[in-house]
Amino acid sequence: MNIPQPKPVSFSKTTITELMIPSYANFGGKIHGGILLSLIDKVAYACASKHAANYCVTVSVDNVDFLEPVEVGDLVHLKAAVVYVGNSSLVIGINVIAENVKEGTVKKTNNSFVTMVAKGDDDKPTQVPELILESREEVRLFMEAVKRRELKKDYRQKVTEVSTLLREHPHEKLIQGERCVLKLKDHI
């Protein structure tokens, strides 16, 4: 097996810029969130596949925070960088910036972390190059990704535990004060 050579974060940094056109708008006249999610996935793929030198697939999209609306006519810049690598996985950090060229304004509209997995020619996960960290910021982002991974694992475990508990012992009292109306037709 060929062991891939380590690559610096700078090797695969990727920026995609796209003009926001009227057909991308939602009923409120702002750019539809799904358009931005599609562009986030696209830039994540470009960045991950460049680092991995292989086809990559999306495993999860974490922390998509919509901070500001994007307007028709804005130029949207999606800036992506590999912030963490595992054996076959890569976490891509993405910042989305909207630029209003007419007004000369720029605003950060989204940020996200996308986990990708590299696939070999046999369509199985394949090893990715190690990541060379060249700044304190890159080290911080790498360690934050490690911590997010741990928290995600803990979260999944807790959700499974709660789901199992509620399936075995439904607690109608827990929903008191919530915005729902209880009209059970089956016996729990």
C-alpha positions in Angstrom: 0.0 0.0 0.0 1.3 3.4 -0.9 1.5 5.7 2.2 0.4 9.2 1.2 2.8 12.0 2.0 1.7 14.6 4.6 0.3 17.9 3.1 -0.1 21.3 4.7 -3.4 22.9 5.3 -2.5 25.5 2.6 -2.2 22.8 -0.1 -5.9 22.2 -0.3 -7.4 25.6 0.7 -10.2 26.2 -1.7 -12.4 29.2 -2.5 -15.5 29.1 -4.6 -17.3 32.3 -5.6 -20.8 32.3 -7.0 -23.2 35.1 -8.0 -26.6 34.8 -6.2 -29.2 35.0 -8.9 -33.0 35.5 -8.5 -33.8 31.8 -9.1 -31.9 31.1 -5.8 -34.3 33.2 -3.8 -36.9 31.9 -1.3 -40.4 33.4 -0.9 -38.9 36.0 1.4 -36.6 37.3 -1.3 -33.5 36.0 0.4 -31.2 33.3 -0.9 -32.6 29.9 0.1 -30.7 28.0 2.7 -30.6 24.9 0.6 -28.6 26.7 -2.1 -26.0 27.6 0.5 -25.9 24.1 1.8 -25.4 22.8 -1.7 -22.5 25.2 -2.2 -21.0 24.3 1.2 -21.1 20.6 0.1 -19.5 21.4 -3.2 -16.6 23.4 -1.7 -16.1 20.7 1.0 -15.8 18.1 -1.7 -13.3 20.2 -3.7 -11.1 20.8 -0.7 -11.3 17.2 0.7 -10.6 15.6 -2.7 -7.6 17.8 -3.3 -6.0 16.9 0.1 -6.9 13.2 -0.3 -6.1 12.9 -4.0 -9.2 10.7 -4.1 -13.0 10.9 -4.5 -14.6 11.9 -1.2 -18.1 11.6 0.1 -20.0 13.6 2.6 -20.6 11.8 5.9 -22.0 14.7 8.0 -22.6 18.4 8.0 -22.2 19.9 11.5 -22.8 23.3 12.9 -24.4 25.0 9.9 -25.0 28.4 11.5 -26.9 30.9 9.4 -25.6 34.2 10.8 -26.9 36.8 8.2 -29.2 36.6 5.2 -27.7 36.5 1.7 -29.2 38.8 -0.9 -29.9 38.4 -4.6 -26.9 40.0 -6.4 -24.4 39.2 -3.7 -21.2 37.5 -4.6 -20.8 34.6 -2.1 -17.3 33.4 -1.3 -17.0 30.0 0.3 -13.6 29.5 1.9 -12.7 25.9 2.8 -9.7 24.3 4.6 -9.0 20.9 6.0 -8.9 21.3 9.7 -8.6 17.7 10.8 -7.8 14.3 9.3 -8.3 10.8 10.6 -7.4 7.6 8.8 -9.9 8.0 6.0 -11.9 11.0 7.2 -11.3 14.7 6.8 -13.1 17.6 8.5 -13.4 20.7 6.3 -14.0 24.1 8.0 -16.0 26.5 5.8 -16.6 30.2 6.1 -19.2 31.8 3.8 -18.8 35.5 3.1 -21.4 37.6 1.1 -20.1 40.6 -0.8 -22.4 43.3 -2.0 -20.3 44.8 -4.7 -22.6 47.8 -5.3 -22.4 48.9 -1.7 -18.9 47.7 -1.1 -19.9 45.7 2.0 -18.8 42.3 3.1 -20.4 40.1 5.8 -19.9 36.6 7.2 -23.1 34.7 6.7 -22.4 31.1 7.5 -19.9 28.8 9.0 -19.9 25.0 8.9 -17.8 21.9 9.5 -18.3 19.0 7.0 -16.9 15.5 7.6 -15.9 13.7 4.4 -14.5 10.2 3.8 -12.0 9.4 1.0 -12.8 6.5 -1.2 -10.3 4.4 -3.2 -10.8 2.9 -6.6 -12.4 -0.1 -4.9 -15.0 2.3 -3.4 -13.8 1.5 0.1 -12.5 4.1 2.6 -8.8 4.8 1.9 -6.1 6.5 4.0 -5.6 10.2 3.6 -2.4 12.1 4.0 -1.5 13.4 7.4 -2.1 17.1 7.9 0.9 19.4 8.4 0.0 22.1 10.9 2.0 25.3 10.4 0.4 27.8 12.7 -1.2 28.1 16.2 -4.5 28.7 14.5 -4.3 25.5 12.5 -3.4 23.6 15.8 -6.4 25.2 17.5 -8.8 24.2 14.7 -7.4 20.7 14.6 -7.8 20.3 18.4 -11.3 21.8 18.3 -12.2 19.2 15.6 -10.9 16.4 17.9 -13.1 17.8 20.8 -16.1 18.1 18.5 -15.7 14.5 17.5 -15.6 13.4 21.1 -18.7 15.5 22.0 -20.5 14.1 18.9 -19.8 10.6 20.1 -21.1 11.4 23.6 -24.1 13.1 22.2 -25.1 10.1 20.0 -24.7 7.8 23.0 -26.9 10.1 25.2 -29.6 10.4 22.5 -29.7 6.6 22.2 -30.0 6.2 25.9 -32.8 8.7 26.2 -34.6 7.3 23.2 -34.5 3.8 24.7 -35.6 5.0 28.1 -38.6 6.9 26.6 -39.6 3.9 24.5 -39.6 1.7 27.5 -41.1 4.2 30.0 -43.0 7.1 28.2 -43.2 10.2 30.4 -46.2 12.3 29.6 -45.2 14.6 32.5 -42.1 15.6 30.6 -44.1 17.3 27.9 -46.1 19.4 30.3 -45.4 23.0 29.6 -44.3 22.3 26.0 -46.1 23.6 23.0 -48.1 20.5 22.1 -51.5 18.9 22.8 -51.6 15.4 23.9 -54.4 13.3 22.3 -53.2 9.7 22.5 -55.3 7.1 20.6 -53.2 4.2 21.6 -52.3 2.9 25.1 -48.7 3.5 26.0 
